[in-house]
Amino acid sequence: MVFNTGAALLDAIVLAVVSREKEGTYGYKITQDVRKAIEVSESTLYPVLRRLQKDDCLEVYDRQYDGRNRRYYKITPRGEAQLNLYRSEWKSYSEKISEIFEGGAIL
């Protein structure tokens, strides 16, 4: 992707991916799902997950899987509120950019 992916956009994408799974989802699956939208490395993604956890947007728990622990991430009510804000901001932002790209008036 030729466009820079800022921290807020990455946070929004991660929250959207995690919110799809009611019981939460694990890091590798989050990475794979995020990569459907943007190219991101695991070394970039895990600090995002930790920051969202620290900001109380995600809760973390471990679950046994094939004889070992797998770390799961689940969106919190605060994370849902933040995701709703990101969705609203993204809609407004993307509409304005599309308008410019398509030759319309600058609002």
C-alpha positions, 0 to 999 in steps of 0.5 A, spaced: 500 500 500 502 506 498 499 510 503 502 511 510 498 507 515 497 511 522 496 508 529 489 510 529 487 507 523 491 501 525 487 501 532 481 502 528 482 496 524 484 491 529 478 493 534 474 492 528 477 485 527 476 483 534 469 485 535 467 480 530 468 474 534 464 475 540 468 470 545 475 474 542 480 471 537 487 470 538 493 474 535 495 470 529 488 470 526 488 477 528 494 478 524 491 474 518 485 478 518 488 485 518 492 483 512 486 482 508 486 490 509 493 492 510 500 489 510 502 489 517 507 485 520 506 481 527 512 485 530 507 491 528 501 488 531 503 485 537 505 492 540 498 495 538 494 489 541 498 491 548 496 498 547 489 497 546 489 492 552 493 498 556 487 503 554 482 498 556 479 497 549 481 490 549 481 484 555 486 478 554 485 471 557 489 465 555 485 458 553 488 451 552 489 449 545 493 443 543 496 442 550 499 449 550 496 456 552 493 461 546 492 468 548 485 471 546 483 478 545 476 480 546 473 487 545 471 491 551 465 496 552 470 502 552 473 498 545 466 498 542 465 505 544 472 507 541 470 503 535 464 506 534 468 513 534 473 510 529 467 508 524 464 515 524 470 519 523 472 514 517 465 515 514 466 522 514 474 522 512 473 517 506 467 521 503 471 527 503 477 524 500 472 520 495 469 527 493 476 530 492 478 524 488 472 524 484 473 531 482 467 534 486 468 540 490 472 541 496 468 541 503 
